[in-house]
């Protein structure tokens, strides 16, 4: 048998989390999804204008900003801070998946959107994504002088919304709690609402219709969590299980309205329902709404995978109504 060369040894797989990522002995990370990138600019279909900005040069934190093509000159627009999904390991703010979702959303809702390009695991394990997203939120709330799209009269910082899907919805939860604990740094800034779409929450004990303990799906989810948060004590860590012992109370959520969206065919649906129930049974005083999509197309992040289907069209209407209510 031929000896294994150093080059071959370095290219051995040490962690196989397909279809998300593989990690090699050399340290190389191979991603299989969410690697495509599209440039910012003017969207011909909606007229929405986007641009990429640097939020923090020290960490290379950036964001893609979106502005409606024809904003009303006498009205400051609500600001949507969006955290993309992808299990903390794939996708980006510059991917076609999120760019093509936010353009029509911004046009329909008439909001300014800030899509955060946070650092991903495994190169930058949690809590890096939480830190980056909170830093981006504080940057928005500071009304940076170098960013005219967030200037007074154009952006209404009293109507901030945080939204995300899957891992991004998990980030919404943690960033909102951190904002409650540490503040936004500017008196006029206030979080109006939170939108958690198909949130990535989990736990060791199956609930509802979740796969059993020994299932392949559960093992893969547990493996992914260990990959993105290697310092965790498992899937009952409060970072992934808001109902776990030691988890922060939801009473502190700094928003008047929360929408939790779940999908019938999504393995994570019961965790979203449990989060909504946890919130409504707490002493939190806001309005919590559970949106449940049903039918054969109601899979995890269906609104991104199949934006033209009826469920996705209805989802867009729900999000737009949420962002526009209270005006």
PASEBA-1860 file (N, C-alpha, C; in nm, 3 decimals):
! residues 327
1> XXXXXXXX> 0.085/-0.119/0.000/0.000/0.000/0.000/0.088/0.124/0.000 ~ 0.059/0.219/-0.088/0.140/0.340/-0.096/0.119/0.426/0.026 ~ 0.228/0.492/0.067/0.221/0.581/0.182/0.139/0.706/0.148 ~ 0.070/0.760/0.248/-0.008/0.882/0.229/0.087/1.001/0.231 ~ 0.082/1.081/0.127/0.170/1.198/0.119/0.119/1.307/0.212 ~ 0.210/1.402/0.251/0.166/1.514/0.335/0.052/1.593/0.272 ~ 0.058/1.610/0.139/-0.049/1.685/0.071/-0.182/1.614/0.082 ~ -0.177/1.479/0.064/-0.300/1.401/0.075/-0.353/1.402/0.217
9> XXXXXXXX> -0.264/1.396/0.313/-0.305/1.398/0.454/-0.370/1.530/0.490 ~ -0.313/1.640/0.439/-0.368/1.773/0.470/-0.505/1.792/0.409 ~ -0.535/1.715/0.302/-0.663/1.731/0.236/-0.767/1.630/0.283 ~ -0.737/1.559/0.392/-0.834/1.468/0.451/-0.950/1.547/0.512 ~ -1.069/1.492/0.501/-1.187/1.556/0.561/-1.189/1.528/0.710 ~ -1.200/1.634/0.788/-1.209/1.617/0.933/-1.351/1.636/0.984 ~ -1.430/1.720/0.916/-1.570/1.739/0.951/-1.650/1.741/0.821 ~ -1.748/1.653/0.812/-1.832/1.646/0.693/-1.975/1.685/0.732
17> XXXXXXXX> -2.010/1.808/0.705/-2.144/1.858/0.735/-2.216/1.889/0.603 ~ -2.201/1.799/0.508/-2.270/1.813/0.379/-2.422/1.810/0.402 ~ -2.503/1.893/0.334/-2.471/1.974/0.218/-2.427/2.117/0.250 ~ -2.392/2.144/0.373/-2.349/2.280/0.407/-2.200/2.297/0.380 ~ -2.117/2.235/0.461/-1.973/2.255/0.449/-1.897/2.125/0.477 ~ -1.772/2.121/0.431/-1.675/2.022/0.473/-1.551/2.096/0.520 ~ -1.489/2.044/0.623/-1.365/2.102/0.674/-1.253/2.000/0.658 ~ -1.140/2.046/0.607/-1.028/1.957/0.581/-0.918/1.977/0.684
25> XXXXXXXX> -0.832/1.878/0.693/-0.723/1.880/0.791/-0.634/2.002/0.773 ~ -0.622/2.049/0.650/-0.542/2.167/0.620/-0.604/2.296/0.674 ~ -0.730/2.288/0.714/-0.803/2.407/0.756/-0.893/2.463/0.648 ~ -0.884/2.409/0.529/-0.968/2.455/0.419/-1.115/2.423/0.447 ~ -1.201/2.521/0.416/-1.345/2.505/0.433/-1.409/2.507/0.294 ~ -1.485/2.405/0.264/-1.554/2.395/0.136/-1.704/2.410/0.158 ~ -1.762/2.513/0.095/-1.906/2.537/0.105/-1.974/2.489/-0.023 ~ -2.094/2.431/-0.008/-2.164/2.373/-0.121/-2.287/2.454/-0.162
33> XXXXXXXX> -2.332/2.542/-0.077/-2.452/2.621/-0.105/-2.426/2.767/-0.069 ~ -2.502/2.855/-0.133/-2.498/2.995/-0.095/-2.367/3.065/-0.123 ~ -2.295/3.023/-0.226/-2.165/3.084/-0.255/-2.172/3.188/-0.367 ~ -2.281/3.190/-0.443/-2.294/3.287/-0.552/-2.309/3.429/-0.496 ~ -2.263/3.526/-0.572/-2.268/3.667/-0.530/-2.324/3.750/-0.645 ~ -2.409/3.848/-0.612/-2.458/3.943/-0.712/-2.421/4.084/-0.667 ~ -2.392/4.172/-0.761/-2.353/4.309/-0.723/-2.472/4.393/-0.679 ~ -2.443/4.494/-0.600/-2.545/4.592/-0.566/-2.569/4.682/-0.687
41> XXXXXXXX> -2.676/4.761/-0.681/-2.706/4.851/-0.792/-2.854/4.881/-0.799 ~ -2.902/4.914/-0.916/-3.044/4.944/-0.938/-3.113/4.818/-0.988 ~ -3.220/4.777/-0.919/-3.298/4.661/-0.960/-3.400/4.704/-1.065 ~ -3.387/4.651/-1.184/-3.473/4.696/-1.294/-3.620/4.664/-1.272 ~ -3.648/4.557/-1.198/-3.787/4.515/-1.178/-3.862/4.602/-1.078 ~ -3.791/4.653/-0.978/-3.857/4.727/-0.870/-3.812/4.872/-0.858 ~ -3.699/4.907/-0.918/-3.644/5.041/-0.902/-3.568/5.061/-0.774 ~ -3.561/4.958/-0.689/-3.488/4.968/-0.563/-3.338/4.983/-0.590
49> XXXXXXXX> -3.275/5.071/-0.514/-3.131/5.095/-0.527/-3.061/5.031/-0.408 ~ -2.950/4.963/-0.433/-2.873/4.903/-0.323/-2.726/4.940/-0.336 ~ -2.656/4.933/-0.224/-2.512/4.959/-0.221/-2.452/4.886/-0.102 ~ -2.322/4.857/-0.113/-2.249/4.789/-0.006/-2.167/4.891/0.071 ~ -2.172/4.881/0.204/-2.100/4.976/0.290/-2.021/4.900/0.395 ~ -1.914/4.961/0.441/-1.834/4.906/0.550/-1.888/4.960/0.681 ~ -1.920/4.871/0.772/-1.971/4.910/0.903/-1.858/4.926/1.003 ~ -1.765/4.831/1.004/-1.653/4.836/1.097/-1.527/4.785/1.026
57> XXXXXXXX> -1.437/4.875/0.988/-1.315/4.832/0.918/-1.228/4.737/1.001 ~ -1.235/4.748/1.132/-1.151/4.666/1.219/-1.184/4.518/1.207 ~ -1.311/4.486/1.185/-1.354/4.347/1.172/-1.397/4.313/1.031 ~ -1.390/4.410/0.942/-1.435/4.393/0.803/-1.585/4.366/0.796 ~ -1.658/4.414/0.893/-1.804/4.399/0.896/-1.865/4.493/0.793 ~ -1.956/4.440/0.712/-2.019/4.521/0.608/-2.168/4.492/0.603 ~ -2.238/4.566/0.519/-2.382/4.547/0.502/-2.420/4.594/0.363 ~ -2.530/4.541/0.315/-2.588/4.590/0.190/-2.713/4.669/0.223
65> XXXXXXXX> -2.717/4.795/0.182/-2.830/4.884/0.209/-2.921/4.891/0.088 ~ -3.051/4.901/0.115/-3.153/4.909/0.010/-3.241/5.032/0.034 ~ -3.269/5.104/-0.075/-3.352/5.223/-0.069/-3.458/5.215/-0.177 ~ -3.586/5.240/-0.144/-3.689/5.239/-0.248/-3.655/5.336/-0.360 ~ -3.693/5.301/-0.483/-3.657/5.384/-0.596/-3.725/5.518/-0.597 ~ -3.843/5.526/-0.535/-3.917/5.653/-0.534/-3.969/5.681/-0.392 ~ -3.877/5.709/-0.297/-3.922/5.737/-0.159/-3.999/5.867/-0.152 ~ -4.093/5.874/-0.060/-4.170/5.996/-0.043/-4.082/6.102/0.023
73> XXXXXXXX> -4.067/6.219/-0.038/-3.973/6.319/0.013/-4.009/6.377/0.149 ~ -4.137/6.371/0.185/-4.181/6.432/0.311/-4.202/6.328/0.421 ~ -4.148/6.207/0.403/-4.173/6.101/0.501/-4.046/6.021/0.526 ~ -4.006/6.017/0.654/-3.893/5.933/0.692/-3.937/5.788/0.691 ~ -3.852/5.700/0.639/-3.890/5.561/0.620/-3.847/5.474/0.738 ~ -3.931/5.375/0.772/-3.888/5.275/0.872/-3.761/5.205/0.823 ~ -3.686/5.148/0.917/-3.561/5.081/0.883/-3.570/4.934/0.924 ~ -3.546/4.846/0.826/-3.546/4.702/0.849/-3.402/4.653/0.851
81> XXXXXXXX> -3.358/4.598/0.964/-3.227/4.537/0.973/-3.246/4.386/0.957 ~ -3.186/4.330/0.850/-3.212/4.190/0.815/-3.088/4.105/0.835 ~ -3.110/3.986/0.895/-3.003/3.889/0.918/-3.033/3.764/0.835 ~ -2.945/3.732/0.742/-2.970/3.618/0.653/-2.955/3.486/0.727 ~ -3.014/3.381/0.669/-3.002/3.247/0.724/-2.888/3.171/0.661 ~ -2.890/3.038/0.680/-2.785/2.953/0.626/-2.711/2.874/0.731 ~ -2.778/2.850/0.844/-2.717/2.767/0.948/-2.592/2.824/1.009 ~ -2.572/2.955/0.996/-2.453/3.026/1.045/-2.328/2.995/0.962
89> XXXXXXXX> -2.340/2.912/0.856/-2.221/2.869/0.784/-2.223/2.902/0.634 ~ -2.341/2.919/0.575/-2.348/2.948/0.432/-2.434/3.072/0.408 ~ -2.446/3.110/0.280/-2.522/3.226/0.236/-2.454/3.356/0.280 ~ -2.504/3.467/0.227/-2.447/3.597/0.260/-2.546/3.706/0.222 ~ -2.516/3.828/0.264/-2.602/3.941/0.229/-2.592/3.974/0.080 ~ -2.489/3.925/0.014/-2.468/3.955/-0.128/-2.512/3.841/-0.220 ~ -2.573/3.738/-0.165/-2.614/3.624/-0.247/-2.742/3.657/-0.322 ~ -2.764/3.595/-0.438/-2.888/3.619/-0.512/-3.012/3.583/-0.431
97> XXXXXXXX> -3.002/3.486/-0.343/-3.117/3.446/-0.261/-3.172/3.564/-0.184 ~ -3.085/3.635/-0.115/-3.131/3.745/-0.028/-3.147/3.876/-0.104 ~ -3.062/3.899/-0.202/-3.076/4.020/-0.283/-3.210/4.019/-0.356 ~ -3.246/3.904/-0.412/-3.372/3.894/-0.488/-3.494/3.892/-0.397 ~ -3.475/3.863/-0.270/-3.587/3.869/-0.175/-3.608/4.012/-0.124 ~ -3.499/4.081/-0.095/-3.512/4.212/-0.032/-3.552/4.322/-0.131 ~ -3.516/4.309/-0.257/-3.556/4.412/-0.353/-3.708/4.429/-0.359 ~ -3.786/4.324/-0.385/-3.932/4.342/-0.388/-3.991/4.375/-0.252
105> XXXXXXXX> -3.929/4.326/-0.144/-3.980/4.357/-0.011/-3.966/4.507/0.018 ~ -3.850/4.562/-0.011/-3.825/4.704/0.012/-3.920/4.789/-0.074 ~ -3.941/4.747/-0.198/-4.030/4.821/-0.286/-4.173/4.819/-0.236 ~ -4.220/4.702/-0.194/-4.359/4.688/-0.151/-4.385/4.755/-0.017 ~ -4.289/4.747/0.074/-4.309/4.799/0.210/-4.270/4.945/0.223 ~ -4.188/4.996/0.133/-4.142/5.134/0.144/-4.055/5.155/0.266 ~ -3.954/5.069/0.282/-3.863/5.079/0.396/-3.719/5.084/0.345 ~ -3.631/5.129/0.432/-3.488/5.118/0.409/-3.444/4.987/0.473
113> XXXXXXXX> -3.370/4.906/0.400/-3.324/4.779/0.455/-3.172/4.778/0.468 ~ -3.126/4.715/0.575/-2.983/4.697/0.600/-2.961/4.547/0.619 ~ -2.902/4.483/0.519/-2.878/4.339/0.523/-2.735/4.315/0.567 ~ -2.718/4.250/0.681/-2.588/4.243/0.748/-2.503/4.128/0.696 ~ -2.381/4.157/0.660/-2.285/4.056/0.614/-2.198/4.016/0.733 ~ -2.255/3.933/0.821/-2.184/3.891/0.941/-2.085/3.779/0.909 ~ -1.986/3.764/0.996/-1.888/3.657/0.977/-1.950/3.523/1.015 ~ -1.909/3.419/0.941/-1.973/3.288/0.954/-1.878/3.186/1.017
121> XXXXXXXX> -1.940/3.083/1.073/-1.867/2.965/1.119/-1.837/2.879/0.995 ~ -1.740/2.790/1.002/-1.659/2.755/1.119/-1.538/2.844/1.140 ~ -1.505/2.930/1.040/-1.389/3.017/1.057/-1.407/3.110/1.177 ~ -1.528/3.158/1.194/-1.560/3.251/1.304/-1.682/3.195/1.377 ~ -1.662/3.107/1.473/-1.776/3.043/1.542/-1.853/3.144/1.626 ~ -1.973/3.103/1.666/-2.051/3.186/1.757/-1.974/3.207/1.886 ~ -1.985/3.327/1.946/-2.088/3.429/1.923/-2.052/3.538/1.821 ~ -1.956/3.513/1.730/-1.914/3.617/1.637/-2.031/3.675/1.558
129> XXXXXXXX> -2.120/3.590/1.505/-2.233/3.640/1.427/-2.322/3.730/1.511 ~ -2.345/3.693/1.636/-2.425/3.777/1.726/-2.357/3.912/1.747 ~ -2.226/3.909/1.771/-2.152/4.034/1.794/-2.158/4.124/1.671 ~ -2.137/4.066/1.553/-2.140/4.144/1.430/-2.277/4.207/1.407 ~ -2.381/4.129/1.428/-2.516/4.180/1.401/-2.557/4.286/1.501 ~ -2.516/4.270/1.626/-2.545/4.376/1.723/-2.466/4.502/1.690 ~ -2.341/4.486/1.648/-2.260/4.601/1.608/-2.324/4.673/1.490 ~ -2.377/4.597/1.395/-2.443/4.658/1.280/-2.569/4.734/1.322
137> XXXXXXXX> -2.646/4.677/1.414/-2.765/4.744/1.465/-2.727/4.874/1.536 ~ -2.624/4.870/1.618/-2.579/4.991/1.687/-2.529/5.095/1.586 ~ -2.466/5.049/1.480/-2.419/5.141/1.375/-2.538/5.211/1.310 ~ -2.642/5.135/1.277/-2.763/5.195/1.220/-2.822/5.296/1.317 ~ -2.834/5.256/1.444/-2.896/5.342/1.544/-2.815/5.468/1.572 ~ -2.685/5.466/1.543/-2.600/5.583/1.567/-2.622/5.691/1.462 ~ -2.696/5.660/1.358/-2.718/5.747/1.243/-2.583/5.799/1.193 ~ -2.500/5.710/1.138/-2.364/5.748/1.100/-2.360/5.864/1.000
145> XXXXXXXX> -2.275/5.959/1.028/-2.268/6.079/0.945/-2.228/6.048/0.801 ~ -2.151/5.940/0.785/-2.102/5.906/0.651/-2.207/5.835/0.565 ~ -2.325/5.806/0.623/-2.426/5.731/0.547/-2.553/5.813/0.527 ~ -2.568/5.879/0.410/-2.684/5.967/0.387/-2.817/5.893/0.385 ~ -2.816/5.763/0.354/-2.943/5.690/0.351/-3.003/5.674/0.490 ~ -2.923/5.693/0.593/-2.973/5.684/0.730/-2.984/5.820/0.797 ~ -2.981/5.925/0.717/-2.983/6.061/0.770/-3.120/6.095/0.828 ~ -3.122/6.196/0.914/-3.247/6.245/0.973/-3.337/6.297/0.861
153> XXXXXXXX> -3.463/6.262/0.868/-3.556/6.302/0.764/-3.574/6.195/0.658 ~ -3.476/6.106/0.647/-3.488/5.997/0.550/-3.516/5.864/0.619 ~ -3.448/5.837/0.732/-3.465/5.713/0.807/-3.529/5.742/0.942 ~ -3.636/5.672/0.972/-3.706/5.686/1.100/-3.650/5.583/1.198 ~ -3.555/5.624/1.281/-3.492/5.532/1.375/-3.585/5.495/1.491 ~ -3.695/5.563/1.504/-3.793/5.526/1.604/-3.878/5.408/1.559 ~ -3.858/5.366/1.435/-3.932/5.251/1.381/-3.832/5.153/1.320 ~ -3.749/5.095/1.406/-3.655/4.992/1.365/-3.723/4.856/1.371
161> XXXXXXXX> -3.699/4.774/1.271/-3.748/4.637/1.269/-3.629/4.543/1.251 ~ -3.630/4.432/1.324/-3.530/4.329/1.308/-3.598/4.207/1.249 ~ -3.539/4.151/1.144/-3.598/4.033/1.080/-3.488/3.939/1.035 ~ -3.524/3.811/1.025/-3.430/3.711/0.975/-3.499/3.579/0.959 ~ -3.438/3.491/0.882/-3.492/3.358/0.862/-3.393/3.253/0.910 ~ -3.445/3.143/0.964/-3.364/3.030/1.008/-3.258/3.077/1.109 ~ -3.128/3.062/1.078/-3.025/3.110/1.169/-3.039/3.260/1.192 ~ -3.085/3.332/1.088/-3.105/3.476/1.103/-3.213/3.510/1.202
169> XXXXXXXX> -3.316/3.425/1.212/-3.421/3.446/1.312/-3.367/3.420/1.452 ~ -3.281/3.321/1.464/-3.212/3.297/1.591/-3.134/3.423/1.631 ~ -3.067/3.485/1.534/-2.991/3.607/1.560/-3.083/3.720/1.604 ~ -3.199/3.731/1.540/-3.296/3.835/1.580/-3.323/3.827/1.730 ~ -3.351/3.707/1.776/-3.381/3.684/1.918/-3.268/3.733/2.007 ~ -3.146/3.692/1.978/-3.033/3.726/2.065/-2.992/3.873/2.055 ~ -2.998/3.930/1.934/-2.963/4.071/1.919/-3.066/4.159/1.990 ~ -3.193/4.121/1.981/-3.297/4.199/2.050/-3.277/4.197/2.201
177> XXXXXXXX> -3.246/4.080/2.256/-3.222/4.073/2.400/-3.098/4.154/2.440 ~ -2.997/4.152/2.356/-2.876/4.230/2.386/-2.905/4.380/2.378 ~ -2.989/4.419/2.282/-3.028/4.559/2.271/-3.103/4.603/2.396 ~ -3.185/4.514/2.451/-3.258/4.546/2.574/-3.162/4.564/2.690 ~ -3.058/4.483/2.695/-2.964/4.487/2.806/-2.864/4.602/2.796 ~ -2.820/4.632/2.673/-2.712/4.729/2.655/-2.757/4.859/2.590 ~ -2.878/4.862/2.536/-2.926/4.984/2.471/-2.874/4.997/2.329 ~ -2.933/5.092/2.256/-2.894/5.115/2.117/-2.799/5.233/2.102
185> XXXXXXXX> -2.776/5.305/2.212/-2.678/5.413/2.208/-2.732/5.546/2.160 ~ -2.858/5.553/2.127/-2.918/5.679/2.081/-3.063/5.681/2.126 ~ -3.102/5.788/2.191/-3.235/5.795/2.253/-3.348/5.781/2.152 ~ -3.331/5.834/2.033/-3.442/5.831/1.936/-3.462/5.694/1.874 ~ -3.362/5.608/1.884/-3.371/5.476/1.821/-3.454/5.381/1.907 ~ -3.546/5.311/1.844/-3.631/5.217/1.916/-3.673/5.104/1.823 ~ -3.672/4.983/1.877/-3.713/4.866/1.799/-3.865/4.853/1.806 ~ -3.929/4.866/1.690/-4.074/4.857/1.682/-4.121/4.711/1.677
193> XXXXXXXX> -4.053/4.628/1.599/-4.100/4.492/1.582/-3.991/4.394/1.549 ~ -4.021/4.267/1.574/-3.930/4.157/1.545/-4.004/4.057/1.457 ~ -3.934/4.006/1.355/-3.991/3.907/1.265/-3.896/3.788/1.260 ~ -3.944/3.673/1.310/-3.864/3.550/1.312/-3.928/3.451/1.215 ~ -3.862/3.428/1.101/-3.914/3.339/0.998/-3.846/3.203/1.009 ~ -3.924/3.100/1.037/-3.873/2.963/1.047/-3.747/2.956/1.133 ~ -3.757/3.003/1.258/-3.637/3.019/1.341/-3.563/2.889/1.370 ~ -3.430/2.899/1.370/-3.343/2.787/1.399/-3.323/2.780/1.551
201> XXXXXXXX> -3.417/2.712/1.616/-3.405/2.676/1.758/-3.410/2.524/1.765 ~ -3.356/2.468/1.872/-3.348/2.323/1.880/-3.339/2.282/2.026 ~ -3.329/2.153/2.052/-3.317/2.100/2.187/-3.295/1.951/2.183 ~ -3.246/1.894/2.291/-3.214/1.751/2.292/-3.339/1.664/2.300 ~ -3.445/1.712/2.364/-3.569/1.636/2.377/-3.663/1.671/2.261 ~ -3.700/1.573/2.179/-3.792/1.600/2.068/-3.926/1.654/2.119 ~ -3.981/1.748/2.046/-4.114/1.801/2.078/-4.201/1.793/1.955 ~ -4.332/1.786/1.976/-4.426/1.783/1.864/-4.395/1.671/1.767
209> XXXXXXXX> -4.381/1.705/1.642/-4.357/1.605/1.536/-4.209/1.594/1.500 ~ -4.122/1.644/1.584/-3.979/1.638/1.554/-3.929/1.494/1.542 ~ -3.820/1.474/1.465/-3.761/1.341/1.455/-3.716/1.287/1.591 ~ -3.714/1.156/1.604/-3.675/1.093/1.730/-3.526/1.114/1.756 ~ -3.487/1.083/1.879/-3.349/1.105/1.924/-3.245/1.044/1.830 ~ -3.269/0.925/1.780/-3.168/0.854/1.702/-3.179/0.880/1.552 ~ -3.259/0.976/1.510/-3.280/0.999/1.368/-3.159/1.067/1.304 ~ -3.146/1.044/1.175/-3.037/1.107/1.099/-3.053/1.259/1.100
217> XXXXXXXX> -3.176/1.308/1.084/-3.200/1.452/1.082/-3.155/1.518/1.212 ~ -3.188/1.455/1.324/-3.150/1.513/1.452/-2.998/1.509/1.471 ~ -2.936/1.400/1.430/-2.791/1.389/1.444/-2.720/1.496/1.360 ~ -2.771/1.521/1.239/-2.710/1.622/1.153/-2.727/1.763/1.211 ~ -2.844/1.788/1.269/-2.867/1.919/1.330/-2.778/1.939/1.451 ~ -2.765/1.835/1.533/-2.676/1.842/1.649/-2.532/1.865/1.603 ~ -2.490/1.797/1.498/-2.354/1.811/1.446/-2.330/1.954/1.396 ~ -2.428/2.008/1.324/-2.414/2.145/1.273/-2.397/2.243/1.388
225> XXXXXXXX> -2.476/2.225/1.494/-2.466/2.317/1.607/-2.328/2.308/1.674 ~ -2.276/2.189/1.689/-2.142/2.173/1.747/-2.037/2.240/1.659 ~ -2.060/2.239/1.529/-1.966/2.301/1.436/-1.966/2.452/1.449 ~ -2.085/2.512/1.460/-2.093/2.659/1.463/-2.068/2.716/1.601 ~ -2.086/2.634/1.704/-2.065/2.682/1.840/-1.993/2.575/1.921 ~ -1.863/2.553/1.893/-1.791/2.442/1.957/-1.776/2.456/2.108 ~ -1.792/2.575/2.161/-1.781/2.593/2.305/-1.910/2.569/2.379 ~ -2.014/2.527/2.308/-2.145/2.509/2.369/-2.149/2.381/2.452
233> XXXXXXXX> -2.252/2.372/2.537/-2.272/2.249/2.614/-2.376/2.160/2.547 ~ -2.399/2.182/2.417/-2.494/2.100/2.342/-2.616/2.178/2.300 ~ -2.714/2.107/2.245/-2.831/2.174/2.189/-2.933/2.216/2.294 ~ -2.899/2.205/2.420/-2.981/2.265/2.525/-2.915/2.391/2.580 ~ -2.817/2.441/2.507/-2.760/2.571/2.539/-2.863/2.678/2.507 ~ -2.877/2.782/2.589/-2.974/2.889/2.561/-2.954/2.957/2.426 ~ -2.835/2.946/2.368/-2.813/3.008/2.237/-2.896/2.941/2.128 ~ -2.927/2.813/2.146/-3.004/2.740/2.046/-3.141/2.696/2.100
241> XXXXXXXX> -3.157/2.698/2.232/-3.283/2.657/2.294/-3.330/2.765/2.391 ~ -3.417/2.855/2.347/-3.465/2.964/2.433/-3.543/2.918/2.555 ~ -3.585/2.791/2.555/-3.660/2.737/2.669/-3.569/2.662/2.766 ~ -3.440/2.659/2.739/-3.348/2.583/2.822/-3.327/2.650/2.958 ~ -3.282/2.572/3.053/-3.250/2.626/3.185/-3.140/2.731/3.170 ~ -3.163/2.846/3.232/-3.066/2.954/3.225/-3.087/3.050/3.110 ~ -3.185/3.023/3.024/-3.213/3.112/2.911/-3.272/3.244/2.962 ~ -3.242/3.351/2.892/-3.293/3.483/2.930/-3.444/3.489/2.915
249> XXXXXXXX> -3.507/3.562/3.004/-3.652/3.580/2.997/-3.690/3.661/2.875 ~ -3.798/3.624/2.810/-3.845/3.697/2.693/-3.918/3.826/2.731 ~ -3.941/3.845/2.858/-4.008/3.967/2.905/-3.932/4.091/2.859 ~ -3.801/4.078/2.846/-3.717/4.193/2.814/-3.718/4.231/2.666 ~ -3.779/4.150/2.580/-3.773/4.180/2.437/-3.819/4.323/2.410 ~ -3.734/4.405/2.346/-3.763/4.548/2.331/-3.842/4.579/2.205 ~ -3.961/4.526/2.196/-4.045/4.549/2.079/-4.191/4.543/2.121 ~ -4.274/4.615/2.048/-4.418/4.611/2.076/-4.487/4.497/2.003
257> XXXXXXXX> -4.425/4.451/1.893/-4.488/4.347/1.813/-4.384/4.244/1.771 ~ -4.425/4.119/1.772/-4.339/4.008/1.728/-4.423/3.917/1.640 ~ -4.368/3.880/1.524/-4.430/3.780/1.438/-4.335/3.661/1.428 ~ -4.388/3.542/1.454/-4.313/3.418/1.437/-4.380/3.341/1.324 ~ -4.305/3.314/1.218/-4.361/3.241/1.103/-4.308/3.099/1.102 ~ -4.398/3.002/1.084/-4.359/2.861/1.076/-4.423/2.800/0.952 ~ -4.369/2.684/0.911/-4.419/2.616/0.790/-4.445/2.470/0.820 ~ -4.555/2.420/0.766/-4.603/2.285/0.799/-4.499/2.176/0.773
265> XXXXXXXX> -4.424/2.186/0.665/-4.329/2.080/0.627/-4.188/2.104/0.682 ~ -4.173/2.204/0.766/-4.042/2.239/0.820/-4.015/2.162/0.948 ~ -3.901/2.095/0.957/-3.866/2.020/1.077/-3.857/2.110/1.200 ~ -3.834/2.240/1.180/-3.816/2.333/1.291/-3.946/2.398/1.338 ~ -4.058/2.362/1.276/-4.183/2.434/1.301/-4.226/2.432/1.448 ~ -4.208/2.319/1.515/-4.254/2.310/1.655/-4.170/2.396/1.748 ~ -4.044/2.421/1.712/-3.961/2.512/1.792/-4.011/2.655/1.778 ~ -4.055/2.691/1.657/-4.113/2.824/1.638/-4.241/2.841/1.715
273> XXXXXXXX> -4.325/2.737/1.712/-4.450/2.742/1.790/-4.420/2.753/1.939 ~ -4.321/2.676/1.984/-4.285/2.679/2.126/-4.234/2.816/2.167 ~ -4.159/2.882/2.076/-4.108/3.016/2.106/-4.224/3.114/2.120 ~ -4.319/3.106/2.028/-4.436/3.193/2.036/-4.513/3.169/2.166 ~ -4.529/3.043/2.202/-4.601/3.011/2.326/-4.523/3.061/2.447 ~ -4.392/3.045/2.445/-4.308/3.094/2.555/-4.324/3.244/2.571 ~ -4.333/3.314/2.459/-4.348/3.459/2.463/-4.485/3.499/2.516 ~ -4.590/3.436/2.467/-4.725/3.475/2.507/-4.754/3.437/2.652
281> XXXXXXXX> -4.686/3.336/2.705/-4.709/3.295/2.843/-4.621/3.372/2.942 ~ -4.531/3.453/2.888/-4.447/3.535/2.975/-4.522/3.662/3.013 ~ -4.456/3.752/3.084/-4.517/3.879/3.121/-4.487/3.989/3.020 ~ -4.436/3.948/2.902/-4.410/4.046/2.796/-4.542/4.110/2.756 ~ -4.543/4.240/2.736/-4.669/4.314/2.718/-4.703/4.344/2.573 ~ -4.622/4.297/2.479/-4.649/4.329/2.340/-4.748/4.236/2.273 ~ -4.760/4.251/2.142/-4.850/4.170/2.061/-4.769/4.065/1.986 ~ -4.800/3.938/2.008/-4.727/3.829/1.943/-4.820/3.755/1.849
289> XXXXXXXX> -4.777/3.737/1.724/-4.859/3.672/1.622/-4.783/3.551/1.569 ~ -4.853/3.438/1.556/-4.796/3.319/1.496/-4.857/3.302/1.358 ~ -4.771/3.301/1.255/-4.815/3.282/1.116/-4.778/3.140/1.073 ~ -4.877/3.060/1.040/-4.851/2.922/1.001/-4.888/2.900/0.854 ~ -4.789/2.860/0.775/-4.813/2.827/0.634/-4.836/2.678/0.621 ~ -4.937/2.641/0.545/-4.972/2.500/0.530/-4.975/2.461/0.382 ~ -4.955/2.333/0.358/-4.962/2.282/0.221/-4.832/2.218/0.178 ~ -4.832/2.155/0.062/-4.714/2.081/0.015/-4.593/2.169/-0.010
297> XXXXXXXX> -4.613/2.298/-0.035/-4.501/2.389/-0.060/-4.444/2.451/0.067 ~ -4.507/2.422/0.181/-4.470/2.489/0.306/-4.348/2.424/0.371 ~ -4.233/2.435/0.303/-4.108/2.380/0.356/-4.026/2.492/0.420 ~ -3.912/2.455/0.473/-3.824/2.552/0.537/-3.781/2.659/0.436 ~ -3.798/2.785/0.471/-3.768/2.904/0.390/-3.823/2.893/0.248 ~ -3.946/2.850/0.235/-4.010/2.837/0.104/-4.015/2.971/0.032 ~ -4.025/3.081/0.108/-4.036/3.213/0.047/-3.909/3.253/-0.028 ~ -3.796/3.188/0.007/-3.670/3.213/-0.063/-3.650/3.113/-0.177
305> XXXXXXXX> -3.691/2.989/-0.154/-3.670/2.884/-0.252/-3.767/2.893/-0.370 ~ -3.889/2.939/-0.342/-3.992/2.945/-0.445/-4.073/3.074/-0.428 ~ -4.013/3.188/-0.459/-4.077/3.317/-0.430/-4.205/3.343/-0.509 ~ -4.228/3.268/-0.617/-4.347/3.293/-0.698/-4.469/3.213/-0.655 ~ -4.452/3.117/-0.565/-4.567/3.035/-0.525/-4.664/3.117/-0.439 ~ -4.787/3.069/-0.429/-4.890/3.143/-0.356/-4.851/3.167/-0.210 ~ -4.791/3.067/-0.147/-4.750/3.083/-0.008/-4.651/3.197/0.007 ~ -4.556/3.208/-0.087/-4.455/3.313/-0.080/-4.516/3.450/-0.104
313> XXXXXXXX> -4.609/3.457/-0.199/-4.678/3.584/-0.225/-4.753/3.629/-0.101 ~ -4.821/3.536/-0.035/-4.893/3.570/0.088/-4.797/3.607/0.201 ~ -4.682/3.539/0.207/-4.582/3.571/0.308/-4.532/3.715/0.290 ~ -4.506/3.754/0.165/-4.461/3.889/0.138/-4.565/3.991/0.183 ~ -4.691/3.963/0.157/-4.798/4.054/0.200/-4.801/4.065/0.353 ~ -4.781/3.953/0.421/-4.780/3.953/0.567/-4.666/4.038/0.621 ~ -4.547/4.023/0.563/-4.431/4.099/0.609/-4.451/4.248/0.581 ~ -4.502/4.281/0.463/-4.526/4.421/0.430/-4.627/4.483/0.527
321> XXXXXXX> -4.735/4.411/0.555/-4.835/4.461/0.649/-4.775/4.481/0.788 ~ -4.689/4.389/0.828/-4.623/4.401/0.959/-4.536/4.525/0.964 ~ -4.461/4.551/0.858/-4.371/4.667/0.856/-4.448/4.800/0.845 ~ -4.566/4.794/0.788/-4.644/4.917/0.766/-4.749/4.943/0.873 ~ -4.779/4.845/0.957/-4.882/4.866/1.059/-4.830/4.963/1.164 ~ -4.922/5.039/1.219/-4.884/5.134/1.322/-4.853/5.271/1.267 ~ -4.856/5.287/1.133/-4.827/5.418/1.076/-4.946/5.512/1.091
END
